[in-house]
Amino acid sequence: MDKKDFAFDKINFILLAVGMVIVVIGFLLMVGPNSTDTTFEPDIFSARRTKVAPLVCLFGFVSMIYAVVRKPKEK
């Protein structure tokens, strides 16, 4: 089969996998203790969970979009 038949090349798949790993890291940054009915956990409003983790996820999603729309180089 000719390589022109594929929409993605190896670099596209690598970029897609890296973007997915970045999104997973962002979701892992959001994980932490939760509040219950009897106790309040102030860590739910930490900067890591409210600012850093969503930005990491956004960067991962943007990189995955780039990996999908990137056109493979013609040889």
All heavy atoms as a GROMACS GRO file, in nm:
protein
  589
    1MET      N    1   0.082  -0.118   0.000
    1MET     CA    2   0.000   0.000   0.000
    1MET      C    3   0.087   0.125   0.000
    1MET      O    4   0.188   0.131   0.066
    1MET     CB    5  -0.088  -0.001   0.125
    1MET     CG    6  -0.230   0.029   0.094
    1MET     SD    7  -0.320   0.071   0.243
    1MET     CE    8  -0.435  -0.062   0.246
    2ASP      N    9   0.043   0.224  -0.074
    2ASP     CA   10   0.119   0.348  -0.083
    2ASP      C   11   0.092   0.435   0.039
    2ASP      O   12  -0.017   0.436   0.094
    2ASP     CB   13   0.076   0.422  -0.210
    2ASP     CG   14   0.168   0.537  -0.244
    2ASP    OD1   15   0.280   0.541  -0.190
    2ASP    OD2   16   0.128   0.624  -0.323
    3LYS      N   17   0.193   0.510   0.081
    3LYS     CA   18   0.178   0.594   0.199
    3LYS      C   19   0.079   0.709   0.175
    3LYS      O   20   0.026   0.765   0.269
    3LYS     CB   21   0.313   0.650   0.242
    3LYS     CG   22   0.401   0.548   0.306
    3LYS     CD   23   0.492   0.617   0.403
    3LYS     CE   24   0.576   0.514   0.472
    3LYS     NZ   25   0.579   0.526   0.612
    4LYS      N   26   0.051   0.743   0.051
    4LYS     CA   27  -0.043   0.851   0.023
    4LYS      C   28  -0.187   0.812   0.055
    4LYS      O   29  -0.273   0.896   0.061
    4LYS     CB   30  -0.033   0.894  -0.123
    4LYS     CG   31   0.092   0.971  -0.155
    4LYS     CD   32   0.088   1.023  -0.295
    4LYS     CE   33   0.210   1.107  -0.324
    4LYS     NZ   34   0.205   1.166  -0.456
    5ASP      N   35  -0.214   0.684   0.075
    5ASP     CA   36  -0.349   0.639   0.104
    5ASP      C   37  -0.391   0.670   0.247
    5ASP      O   38  -0.509   0.667   0.278
    5ASP     CB   39  -0.361   0.487   0.079
    5ASP     CG   40  -0.345   0.453  -0.068
    5ASP    OD1   41  -0.361   0.543  -0.153
    5ASP    OD2   42  -0.316   0.336  -0.096
    6PHE      N   43  -0.296   0.698   0.335
    6PHE     CA   44  -0.328   0.722   0.475
    6PHE      C   45  -0.345   0.871   0.500
    6PHE      O   46  -0.272   0.954   0.447
    6PHE     CB   47  -0.217   0.668   0.565
    6PHE     CG   48  -0.204   0.519   0.559
    6PHE    CD1   49  -0.092   0.459   0.504
    6PHE    CD2   50  -0.303   0.437   0.608
    6PHE    CE1   51  -0.079   0.323   0.498
    6PHE    CE2   52  -0.292   0.300   0.604
    6PHE     CZ   53  -0.180   0.243   0.547
    7ALA      N   54  -0.442   0.906   0.585
    7ALA     CA   55  -0.463   1.045   0.619
    7ALA      C   56  -0.360   1.094   0.721
    7ALA      O   57  -0.325   1.211   0.722
    7ALA     CB   58  -0.603   1.066   0.674
    8PHE      N   59  -0.313   1.003   0.808
    8PHE     CA   60  -0.216   1.038   0.911
    8PHE      C   61  -0.084   0.970   0.881
    8PHE      O   62  -0.079   0.862   0.823
    8PHE     CB   63  -0.262   0.991   1.048
    8PHE     CG   64  -0.376   1.069   1.108
    8PHE    CD1   65  -0.433   1.028   1.226
    8PHE    CD2   66  -0.425   1.182   1.048
    8PHE    CE1   67  -0.537   1.099   1.284
    8PHE    CE2   68  -0.529   1.254   1.104
    8PHE     CZ   69  -0.586   1.211   1.222
    9ASP      N   70   0.024   1.034   0.923
    9ASP     CA   71   0.154   0.967   0.921
    9ASP      C   72   0.196   0.940   1.065
    9ASP      O   73   0.119   0.960   1.159
    9ASP     CB   74   0.258   1.049   0.844
    9ASP     CG   75   0.288   1.184   0.906
    9ASP    OD1   76   0.216   1.224   1.000
    9ASP    OD2   77   0.383   1.251   0.861
   10LYS      N   78   0.317   0.892   1.081
   10LYS     CA   79   0.366   0.852   1.213
   10LYS      C   80   0.368   0.971   1.310
   10LYS      O   81   0.333   0.957   1.427
   10LYS     CB   82   0.506   0.792   1.198
   10LYS     CG   83   0.564   0.740   1.326
   10LYS     CD   84   0.702   0.680   1.302
   10LYS     CE   85   0.764   0.632   1.430
   10LYS     NZ   86   0.898   0.577   1.410
   11ILE      N   87   0.407   1.087   1.260
   11ILE     CA   88   0.416   1.206   1.344
   11ILE      C   89   0.277   1.245   1.398
   11ILE      O   90   0.263   1.284   1.514
   11ILE     CB   91   0.479   1.324   1.266
   11ILE    CG1   92   0.618   1.286   1.216
   11ILE    CG2   93   0.483   1.450   1.352
   11ILE    CD1   94   0.717   1.258   1.326
   12ASN      N   95   0.173   1.232   1.314
   12ASN     CA   96   0.038   1.264   1.358
   12ASN      C   97  -0.003   1.175   1.476
   12ASN      O   98  -0.063   1.223   1.573
   12ASN     CB   99  -0.063   1.247   1.244
   12ASN     CG  100  -0.051   1.354   1.141
   12ASN    OD1  101   0.039   1.348   1.058
   12ASN    ND2  102  -0.139   1.452   1.145
   13PHE      N  103   0.025   1.047   1.464
   13PHE     CA  104  -0.011   0.955   1.573
   13PHE      C  105   0.068   0.984   1.700
   13PHE      O  106   0.014   0.975   1.811
   13PHE     CB  107   0.009   0.809   1.529
   13PHE     CG  108  -0.096   0.762   1.433
   13PHE    CD1  109  -0.063   0.730   1.303
   13PHE    CD2  110  -0.228   0.750   1.474
   13PHE    CE1  111  -0.160   0.685   1.215
   13PHE    CE2  112  -0.325   0.706   1.387
   13PHE     CZ  113  -0.291   0.673   1.256
   14ILE      N  114   0.193   1.019   1.686
   14ILE     CA  115   0.275   1.053   1.803
   14ILE      C  116   0.221   1.179   1.870
   14ILE      O  117   0.206   1.184   1.992
   14ILE     CB  118   0.424   1.070   1.763
   14ILE    CG1  119   0.482   0.934   1.724
   14ILE    CG2  120   0.505   1.134   1.876
   14ILE    CD1  121   0.620   0.941   1.664
   15LEU      N  122   0.189   1.282   1.790
   15LEU     CA  123   0.133   1.405   1.846
   15LEU      C  124  -0.002   1.380   1.912
   15LEU      O  125  -0.032   1.438   2.017
   15LEU     CB  126   0.119   1.510   1.736
   15LEU     CG  127   0.248   1.569   1.681
   15LEU    CD1  128   0.218   1.659   1.563
   15LEU    CD2  129   0.323   1.644   1.788
   16LEU      N  130  -0.082   1.293   1.855
   16LEU     CA  131  -0.212   1.260   1.913
   16LEU      C  132  -0.194   1.190   2.048
   16LEU      O  133  -0.263   1.220   2.145
   16LEU     CB  134  -0.291   1.173   1.816
   16LEU     CG  135  -0.439   1.158   1.839
   16LEU    CD1  136  -0.509   1.291   1.832
   16LEU    CD2  137  -0.497   1.063   1.737
   17ALA      N  138  -0.099   1.097   2.054
   17ALA     CA  139  -0.073   1.026   2.180
   17ALA      C  140  -0.018   1.120   2.287
   17ALA      O  141  -0.058   1.112   2.404
   17ALA     CB  142   0.024   0.911   2.156
   18VAL      N  143   0.070   1.210   2.248
   18VAL     CA  144   0.125   1.307   2.343
   18VAL      C  145   0.015   1.398   2.396
   18VAL      O  146   0.007   1.426   2.516
   18VAL     CB  147   0.240   1.388   2.278
   18VAL    CG1  148   0.278   1.508   2.362
   18VAL    CG2  149   0.360   1.299   2.254
   19GLY      N  150  -0.074   1.443   2.307
   19GLY     CA  151  -0.186   1.526   2.350
   19GLY      C  152  -0.277   1.452   2.447
   19GLY      O  153  -0.324   1.510   2.545
   20MET      N  154  -0.300   1.325   2.422
   20MET     CA  155  -0.385   1.246   2.511
   20MET      C  156  -0.319   1.229   2.648
   20MET      O  157  -0.387   1.238   2.751
   20MET     CB  158  -0.413   1.110   2.449
   20MET     CG  159  -0.522   1.033   2.519
   20MET     SD  160  -0.568   0.884   2.431
   20MET     CE  161  -0.639   0.953   2.282
   21VAL      N  162  -0.189   1.209   2.650
   21VAL     CA  163  -0.117   1.198   2.778
   21VAL      C  164  -0.124   1.329   2.855
   21VAL      O  165  -0.144   1.329   2.977
   21VAL     CB  166   0.030   1.155   2.752
   21VAL    CG1  167   0.115   1.172   2.877
   21VAL    CG2  168   0.035   1.012   2.704
   22ILE      N  169  -0.114   1.442   2.784
   22ILE     CA  170  -0.123   1.573   2.851
   22ILE      C  171  -0.262   1.592   2.911
   22ILE      O  172  -0.276   1.642   3.023
   22ILE     CB  173  -0.088   1.685   2.751
   22ILE    CG1  174   0.059   1.679   2.714
   22ILE    CG2  175  -0.122   1.822   2.810
   22ILE    CD1  176   0.100   1.773   2.603
   23VAL      N  177  -0.367   1.550   2.840
   23VAL     CA  178  -0.503   1.561   2.894
   23VAL      C  179  -0.518   1.474   3.019
   23VAL      O  180  -0.577   1.516   3.119
   23VAL     CB  181  -0.607   1.523   2.787
   23VAL    CG1  182  -0.745   1.510   2.846
   23VAL    CG2  183  -0.608   1.626   2.675
   24VAL      N  184  -0.465   1.353   3.015
   24VAL     CA  185  -0.473   1.265   3.131
   24VAL      C  186  -0.399   1.326   3.250
   24VAL      O  187  -0.447   1.322   3.364
   24VAL     CB  188  -0.418   1.124   3.097
   24VAL    CG1  189  -0.399   1.040   3.222
   24VAL    CG2  190  -0.511   1.055   2.999
   25ILE      N  191  -0.284   1.387   3.225
   25ILE     CA  192  -0.210   1.453   3.333
   25ILE      C  193  -0.293   1.568   3.390
   25ILE      O  194  -0.298   1.587   3.512
   25ILE     CB  195  -0.073   1.504   3.281
   25ILE    CG1  196   0.020   1.385   3.255
   25ILE    CG2  197  -0.009   1.601   3.380
   25ILE    CD1  198   0.148   1.421   3.184
   26GLY      N  199  -0.361   1.643   3.304
   26GLY     CA  200  -0.447   1.750   3.352
   26GLY      C  201  -0.559   1.699   3.441
   26GLY      O  202  -0.589   1.758   3.545
   27PHE      N  203  -0.621   1.587   3.401
   27PHE     CA  204  -0.727   1.531   3.484
   27PHE      C  205  -0.671   1.478   3.616
   27PHE      O  206  -0.737   1.489   3.720
   27PHE     CB  207  -0.803   1.420   3.411
   27PHE     CG  208  -0.906   1.474   3.316
   27PHE    CD1  209  -0.891   1.459   3.180
   27PHE    CD2  210  -1.019   1.539   3.364
   27PHE    CE1  211  -0.987   1.508   3.092
   27PHE    CE2  212  -1.115   1.588   3.278
   27PHE     CZ  213  -1.099   1.573   3.141
   28LEU      N  214  -0.552   1.422   3.614
   28LEU     CA  215  -0.491   1.374   3.738
   28LEU      C  216  -0.457   1.490   3.832
   28LEU      O  217  -0.462   1.475   3.954
   28LEU     CB  218  -0.366   1.292   3.708
   28LEU     CG  219  -0.390   1.155   3.645
   28LEU    CD1  220  -0.258   1.089   3.610
   28LEU    CD2  221  -0.471   1.067   3.737
   29LEU      N  222  -0.424   1.607   3.774
   29LEU     CA  223  -0.398   1.724   3.858
   29LEU      C  224  -0.525   1.773   3.928
   29LEU      O  225  -0.519   1.837   4.032
   29LEU     CB  226  -0.339   1.837   3.774
   29LEU     CG  227  -0.194   1.821   3.732
   29LEU    CD1  228  -0.156   1.931   3.634
   29LEU    CD2  229  -0.102   1.823   3.852
   30MET      N  230  -0.641   1.743   3.870
   30MET     CA  231  -0.767   1.785   3.931
   30MET      C  232  -0.809   1.695   4.047
   30MET      O  233  -0.893   1.734   4.128
   30MET     CB  234  -0.879   1.784   3.827
   30MET     CG  235  -0.874   1.895   3.730
   30MET     SD  236  -1.020   1.892   3.628
   30MET     CE  237  -0.951   1.945   3.472
   31VAL      N  238  -0.750   1.577   4.057
   31VAL     CA  239  -0.790   1.482   4.161
   31VAL      C  240  -0.739   1.530   4.296
   31VAL      O  241  -0.630   1.586   4.308
   31VAL     CB  242  -0.731   1.342   4.130
   31VAL    CG1  243  -0.758   1.246   4.242
   31VAL    CG2  244  -0.788   1.291   4.000
   32GLY      N  245  -0.819   1.508   4.398
   32GLY     CA  246  -0.779   1.545   4.533
   32GLY      C  247  -0.890   1.513   4.631
   32GLY      O  248  -0.993   1.456   4.594
   33PRO      N  249  -0.870   1.551   4.754
   33PRO     CA  250  -0.973   1.522   4.855
   33PRO      C  251  -1.100   1.602   4.828
   33PRO      O  252  -1.097   1.712   4.773
   33PRO     CB  253  -0.907   1.565   4.986
   33PRO     CG  254  -0.804   1.663   4.947
   33PRO     CD  255  -0.756   1.621   4.811
   34ASN      N  256  -1.213   1.545   4.867
   34ASN     CA  257  -1.339   1.614   4.847
   34ASN      C  258  -1.403   1.647   4.980
   34ASN      O  259  -1.369   1.591   5.084
   34ASN     CB  260  -1.434   1.531   4.760
   34ASN     CG  261  -1.459   1.394   4.818
   34ASN    OD1  262  -1.401   1.356   4.918
   34ASN    ND2  263  -1.546   1.319   4.754
   35SER      N  264  -1.496   1.739   4.977
   35SER     CA  265  -1.569   1.776   5.098
   35SER      C  266  -1.685   1.679   5.119
   35SER      O  267  -1.742   1.625   5.025
   35SER     CB  268  -1.624   1.917   5.085
   35SER     OG  269  -1.518   2.009   5.079
   36THR      N  270  -1.720   1.660   5.246
   36THR     CA  271  -1.837   1.579   5.280
   36THR      C  272  -1.939   1.667   5.350
   36THR      O  273  -1.918   1.788   5.366
   36THR     CB  274  -1.796   1.462   5.371
   36THR    OG1  275  -1.745   1.515   5.493
   36THR    CG2  276  -1.692   1.373   5.306
   37ASP      N  277  -2.048   1.607   5.395
   37ASP     CA  278  -2.151   1.683   5.465
   37ASP      C  279  -2.102   1.737   5.598
   37ASP      O  280  -2.148   1.842   5.646
   37ASP     CB  281  -2.275   1.597   5.488
   37ASP     CG  282  -2.347   1.566   5.358
   37ASP    OD1  283  -2.332   1.645   5.263
   37ASP    OD2  284  -2.418   1.463   5.352
   38THR      N  285  -2.009   1.667   5.660
   38THR     CA  286  -1.963   1.707   5.794
   38THR      C  287  -1.831   1.784   5.793
   38THR      O  288  -1.802   1.856   5.888
   38THR     CB  289  -1.947   1.584   5.883
   38THR    OG1  290  -1.855   1.494   5.822
   38THR    CG2  291  -2.081   1.515   5.904
   39THR      N  292  -1.751   1.768   5.689
   39THR     CA  293  -1.621   1.836   5.684
   39THR      C  294  -1.607   1.914   5.554
   39THR      O  295  -1.655   1.872   5.449
   39THR     CB  296  -1.504   1.736   5.694
   39THR    OG1  297  -1.509   1.648   5.583
   39THR    CG2  298  -1.507   1.659   5.823
   40PHE      N  299  -1.539   2.026   5.564
   40PHE     CA  300  -1.510   2.108   5.446
   40PHE      C  301  -1.362   2.097   5.415
   40PHE      O  302  -1.278   2.116   5.502
   40PHE     CB  303  -1.547   2.254   5.472
   40PHE     CG  304  -1.509   2.344   5.358
   40PHE    CD1  305  -1.576   2.340   5.237
   40PHE    CD2  306  -1.404   2.434   5.371
   40PHE    CE1  307  -1.541   2.422   5.133
   40PHE    CE2  308  -1.367   2.516   5.267
   40PHE     CZ  309  -1.436   2.511   5.147
   41GLU      N  310  -1.331   2.068   5.290
   41GLU     CA  311  -1.193   2.056   5.246
   41GLU      C  312  -1.160   2.179   5.160
   41GLU      O  313  -1.208   2.192   5.047
   41GLU     CB  314  -1.174   1.928   5.165
   41GLU     CG  315  -1.033   1.903   5.119
   41GLU     CD  316  -0.935   1.886   5.232
   41GLU    OE1  317  -0.964   1.812   5.326
   41GLU    OE2  318  -0.830   1.951   5.227
   42PRO      N  319  -1.078   2.272   5.211
   42PRO     CA  320  -1.049   2.394   5.134
   42PRO      C  321  -0.963   2.368   5.011
   42PRO      O  322  -0.951   2.455   4.925
   42PRO     CB  323  -0.977   2.484   5.235
   42PRO     CG  324  -0.928   2.394   5.341
   42PRO     CD  325  -1.019   2.275   5.344
   43ASP      N  326  -0.904   2.250   5.001
   43ASP     CA  327  -0.818   2.219   4.886
   43ASP      C  328  -0.899   2.211   4.755
   43ASP      O  329  -0.840   2.216   4.648
   43ASP     CB  330  -0.746   2.086   4.911
   43ASP     CG  331  -0.640   2.059   4.805
   43ASP    OD1  332  -0.563   2.151   4.774
   43ASP    OD2  333  -0.637   1.946   4.752
   44ILE      N  334  -1.031   2.204   4.763
   44ILE     CA  335  -1.108   2.199   4.638
   44ILE      C  336  -1.099   2.330   4.562
   44ILE      O  337  -1.126   2.333   4.442
   44ILE     CB  338  -1.257   2.162   4.664
   44ILE    CG1  339  -1.325   2.266   4.750
   44ILE    CG2  340  -1.270   2.025   4.722
   44ILE    CD1  341  -1.475   2.246   4.761
   45PHE      N  342  -1.058   2.437   4.628
   45PHE     CA  343  -1.041   2.566   4.562
   45PHE      C  344  -0.895   2.602   4.540
   45PHE      O  345  -0.863   2.720   4.518
   45PHE     CB  346  -1.110   2.676   4.642
   45PHE     CG  347  -1.258   2.654   4.658
   45PHE    CD1  348  -1.312   2.627   4.781
   45PHE    CD2  349  -1.341   2.658   4.548
   45PHE    CE1  350  -1.449   2.607   4.796
   45PHE    CE2  351  -1.478   2.638   4.560
   45PHE     CZ  352  -1.531   2.612   4.685
   46SER      N  353  -0.805   2.505   4.544
   46SER     CA  354  -0.663   2.535   4.525
   46SER      C  355  -0.637   2.575   4.380
   46SER      O  356  -0.710   2.540   4.288
   46SER     CB  357  -0.578   2.414   4.562
   46SER     OG  358  -0.595   2.311   4.467
   47ALA      N  359  -0.530   2.649   4.361
   47ALA     CA  360  -0.494   2.697   4.226
   47ALA      C  361  -0.462   2.580   4.133
   47ALA      O  362  -0.490   2.587   4.013
   47ALA     CB  363  -0.375   2.792   4.235
   48ARG      N  364  -0.408   2.474   4.188
   48ARG     CA  365  -0.376   2.358   4.105
   48ARG      C  366  -0.501   2.298   4.044
   48ARG      O  367  -0.503   2.261   3.927
   48ARG     CB  368  -0.304   2.251   4.190
   48ARG     CG  369  -0.278   2.120   4.116
   48ARG     CD  370  -0.214   2.017   4.208
   48ARG     NE  371  -0.292   1.988   4.325
   48ARG     CZ  372  -0.374   1.882   4.335
   48ARG    NH1  373  -0.389   1.800   4.235
   48ARG    NH2  374  -0.441   1.861   4.447
   49ARG      N  375  -0.608   2.291   4.122
   49ARG     CA  376  -0.731   2.227   4.075
   49ARG      C  377  -0.820   2.321   3.995
   49ARG      O  378  -0.901   2.275   3.916
   49ARG     CB  379  -0.808   2.172   4.194
   49ARG     CG  380  -0.734   2.055   4.259
   49ARG     CD  381  -0.801   2.007   4.383
   49ARG     NE  382  -0.915   1.921   4.351
   49ARG     CZ  383  -0.989   1.862   4.442
   49ARG    NH1  384  -0.963   1.880   4.570
   49ARG    NH2  385  -1.089   1.785   4.408
   50THR      N  386  -0.810   2.452   4.016
   50THR     CA  387  -0.900   2.544   3.948
   50THR      C  388  -0.837   2.620   3.832
   50THR      O  389  -0.909   2.669   3.745
   50THR     CB  390  -0.957   2.647   4.047
   50THR    OG1  391  -0.850   2.721   4.104
   50THR    CG2  392  -1.039   2.580   4.154
   51LYS      N  393  -0.704   2.630   3.830
   51LYS     CA  394  -0.639   2.706   3.724
   51LYS      C  395  -0.540   2.623   3.642
   51LYS      O  396  -0.546   2.622   3.519
   51LYS     CB  397  -0.567   2.827   3.784
   51LYS     CG  398  -0.661   2.929   3.844
   51LYS     CD  399  -0.583   3.046   3.899
   51LYS     CE  400  -0.674   3.150   3.954
   51LYS     NZ  401  -0.722   3.126   4.088
   52VAL      N  402  -0.450   2.555   3.710
   52VAL     CA  403  -0.343   2.484   3.640
   52VAL      C  404  -0.397   2.363   3.563
   52VAL      O  405  -0.369   2.347   3.444
   52VAL     CB  406  -0.233   2.440   3.740
   52VAL    CG1  407  -0.127   2.357   3.671
   52VAL    CG2  408  -0.171   2.562   3.806
   53ALA      N  409  -0.474   2.280   3.629
   53ALA     CA  410  -0.523   2.157   3.566
   53ALA      C  411  -0.612   2.185   3.444
   53ALA      O  412  -0.593   2.122   3.339
   53ALA     CB  413  -0.596   2.071   3.667
   54PRO      N  414  -0.706   2.280   3.449
   54PRO     CA  415  -0.783   2.308   3.328
   54PRO      C  416  -0.699   2.362   3.214
   54PRO      O  417  -0.724   2.331   3.097
   54PRO     CB  418  -0.887   2.411   3.374
   54PRO     CG  419  -0.900   2.388   3.519
   54PRO     CD  420  -0.764   2.346   3.566
   55LEU      N  421  -0.597   2.443   3.246
   55LEU     CA  422  -0.510   2.493   3.140
   55LEU      C  423  -0.427   2.380   3.078
   55LEU      O  424  -0.405   2.378   2.956
   55LEU     CB  425  -0.417   2.602   3.193
   55LEU     CG  426  -0.485   2.736   3.220
   55LEU    CD1  427  -0.387   2.833   3.285
   55LEU    CD2  428  -0.541   2.794   3.092
   56VAL      N  429  -0.382   2.286   3.159
   56VAL     CA  430  -0.309   2.170   3.107
   56VAL      C  431  -0.400   2.088   3.016
   56VAL      O  432  -0.360   2.047   2.906
   56VAL     CB  433  -0.251   2.084   3.222
   56VAL    CG1  434  -0.196   1.954   3.171
   56VAL    CG2  435  -0.144   2.162   3.297
   57CYS      N  436  -0.524   2.067   3.058
   57CYS     CA  437  -0.620   1.993   2.974
   57CYS      C  438  -0.646   2.068   2.843
   57CYS      O  439  -0.651   2.006   2.736
   57CYS     CB  440  -0.750   1.971   3.048
   57CYS     SG  441  -0.740   1.850   3.179
   58LEU      N  442  -0.665   2.199   2.852
   58LEU     CA  443  -0.689   2.278   2.732
   58LEU      C  444  -0.572   2.266   2.635
   58LEU      O  445  -0.591   2.248   2.514
   58LEU     CB  446  -0.713   2.424   2.769
   58LEU     CG  447  -0.736   2.519   2.652
   58LEU    CD1  448  -0.866   2.487   2.583
   58LEU    CD2  449  -0.733   2.662   2.700
   59PHE      N  450  -0.449   2.276   2.687
   59PHE     CA  451  -0.330   2.261   2.602
   59PHE      C  452  -0.327   2.122   2.538
   59PHE      O  453  -0.293   2.109   2.420
   59PHE     CB  454  -0.204   2.284   2.685
   59PHE     CG  455  -0.078   2.268   2.606
   59PHE    CD1  456  -0.041   2.360   2.511
   59PHE    CD2  457   0.003   2.158   2.626
   59PHE    CE1  458   0.074   2.344   2.436
   59PHE    CE2  459   0.119   2.141   2.553
   59PHE     CZ  460   0.155   2.235   2.458
   60GLY      N  461  -0.365   2.019   2.613
   60GLY     CA  462  -0.368   1.884   2.557
   60GLY      C  463  -0.472   1.871   2.446
   60GLY      O  464  -0.445   1.811   2.342
   61PHE      N  465  -0.592   1.928   2.467
   61PHE     CA  466  -0.695   1.921   2.364
   61PHE      C  467  -0.654   1.999   2.239
   61PHE      O  468  -0.678   1.954   2.126
   61PHE     CB  469  -0.828   1.973   2.418
   61PHE     CG  470  -0.897   1.876   2.510
   61PHE    CD1  471  -0.936   1.917   2.636
   61PHE    CD2  472  -0.923   1.746   2.471
   61PHE    CE1  473  -1.000   1.830   2.723
   61PHE    CE2  474  -0.986   1.657   2.556
   61PHE     CZ  475  -1.025   1.698   2.682
   62VAL      N  476  -0.593   2.115   2.257
   62VAL     CA  477  -0.547   2.194   2.142
   62VAL      C  478  -0.439   2.117   2.065
   62VAL      O  479  -0.439   2.115   1.941
   62VAL     CB  480  -0.497   2.332   2.187
   62VAL    CG1  481  -0.424   2.404   2.076
   62VAL    CG2  482  -0.614   2.416   2.237
   63SER      N  483  -0.348   2.053   2.135
   63SER     CA  484  -0.244   1.976   2.066
   63SER      C  485  -0.303   1.855   1.994
   63SER      O  486  -0.254   1.816   1.887
   63SER     CB  487  -0.134   1.934   2.164
   63SER     OG  488  -0.184   1.846   2.260
   64MET      N  489  -0.409   1.796   2.050
   64MET     CA  490  -0.475   1.685   1.980
   64MET      C  491  -0.546   1.735   1.854
   64MET      O  492  -0.543   1.668   1.749
   64MET     CB  493  -0.575   1.615   2.073
   64MET     CG  494  -0.508   1.532   2.180
   64MET     SD  495  -0.621   1.468   2.303
   64MET     CE  496  -0.724   1.361   2.207
   65ILE      N  497  -0.606   1.852   1.860
   65ILE     CA  498  -0.669   1.910   1.741
   65ILE      C  499  -0.564   1.937   1.635
   65ILE      O  500  -0.585   1.909   1.517
   65ILE     CB  501  -0.748   2.037   1.778
   65ILE    CG1  502  -0.870   2.000   1.862
   65ILE    CG2  503  -0.789   2.115   1.654
   65ILE    CD1  504  -0.940   2.118   1.924
   66TYR      N  505  -0.451   1.992   1.677
   66TYR     CA  506  -0.342   2.015   1.581
   66TYR      C  507  -0.295   1.884   1.518
   66TYR      O  508  -0.269   1.880   1.397
   66TYR     CB  509  -0.223   2.085   1.648
   66TYR     CG  510  -0.103   2.094   1.559
   66TYR    CD1  511  -0.101   2.182   1.453
   66TYR    CD2  512   0.007   2.011   1.578
   66TYR    CE1  513   0.008   2.190   1.368
   66TYR    CE2  514   0.116   2.018   1.494
   66TYR     CZ  515   0.116   2.106   1.388
   66TYR     OH  516   0.224   2.111   1.304
   67ALA      N  517  -0.287   1.778   1.597
   67ALA     CA  518  -0.242   1.650   1.544
   67ALA      C  519  -0.340   1.597   1.440
   67ALA      O  520  -0.298   1.532   1.342
   67ALA     CB  521  -0.226   1.548   1.657
   68VAL      N  522  -0.468   1.626   1.457
   68VAL     CA  523  -0.568   1.578   1.360
   68VAL      C  524  -0.564   1.660   1.232
   68VAL      O  525  -0.574   1.606   1.121
   68VAL     CB  526  -0.708   1.581   1.425
   68VAL    CG1  527  -0.815   1.555   1.321
   68VAL    CG2  528  -0.716   1.477   1.536
   69VAL      N  529  -0.550   1.792   1.242
   69VAL     CA  530  -0.556   1.876   1.122
   69VAL      C  531  -0.421   1.891   1.052
   69VAL      O  532  -0.416   1.943   0.940
   69VAL     CB  533  -0.614   2.014   1.154
   69VAL    CG1  534  -0.755   2.004   1.205
   69VAL    CG2  535  -0.527   2.091   1.249
   70ARG      N  536  -0.314   1.846   1.115
   70ARG     CA  537  -0.180   1.857   1.054
   70ARG      C  538  -0.174   1.772   0.928
   70ARG      O  539  -0.212   1.656   0.927
   70ARG     CB  540  -0.074   1.808   1.153
   70ARG     CG  541   0.066   1.813   1.099
   70ARG     CD  542   0.164   1.751   1.197
   70ARG     NE  543   0.294   1.734   1.138
   70ARG     CZ  544   0.331   1.629   1.066
   70ARG    NH1  545   0.248   1.532   1.046
   70ARG    NH2  546   0.451   1.622   1.014
   71LYS      N  547  -0.126   1.832   0.820
   71LYS     CA  548  -0.115   1.760   0.693
   71LYS      C  549   0.022   1.694   0.686
   71LYS      O  550   0.124   1.758   0.707
   71LYS     CB  551  -0.132   1.858   0.577
   71LYS     CG  552  -0.135   1.791   0.443
   71LYS     CD  553  -0.162   1.891   0.334
   71LYS     CE  554  -0.163   1.820   0.200
   71LYS     NZ  555  -0.189   1.912   0.091
   72PRO      N  556   0.026   1.564   0.657
   72PRO     CA  557   0.156   1.494   0.644
   72PRO      C  558   0.237   1.552   0.530
   72PRO      O  559   0.182   1.598   0.429
   72PRO     CB  560   0.119   1.349   0.617
   72PRO     CG  561  -0.022   1.335   0.661
   72PRO     CD  562  -0.085   1.470   0.643
   73LYS      N  563   0.367   1.552   0.545
   73LYS     CA  564   0.458   1.603   0.442
   73LYS      C  565   0.458   1.509   0.322
   73LYS      O  566   0.460   1.387   0.337
   73LYS     CB  567   0.599   1.616   0.498
   73LYS     CG  568   0.606   1.704   0.620
   73LYS     CD  569   0.688   1.823   0.592
   73LYS     CE  570   0.712   1.894   0.723
   73LYS     NZ  571   0.678   2.028   0.728
   74GLU      N  572   0.458   1.567   0.206
   74GLU     CA  573   0.467   1.488   0.080
   74GLU      C  574   0.615   1.460   0.052
   74GLU      O  575   0.700   1.545   0.072
   74GLU     CB  576   0.408   1.569  -0.035
   74GLU     CG  577   0.264   1.607  -0.018
   74GLU     CD  578   0.170   1.496  -0.055
   74GLU    OE1  579   0.208   1.408  -0.132
   74GLU    OE2  580   0.056   1.498  -0.003
   75LYS      N  581   0.642   1.340   0.010
   75LYS     CA  582   0.781   1.304  -0.022
   75LYS      C  583   0.804   1.306  -0.170
   75LYS      O  584   0.726   1.279  -0.251
   75LYS     CB  585   0.816   1.167   0.033
   75LYS     CG  586   0.837   1.172   0.181
   75LYS     CD  587   0.893   1.041   0.230
   75LYS     CE  588   0.917   1.052   0.379
   75LYS     NZ  589   0.976   0.934   0.435
   0.00000   0.00000   0.00000
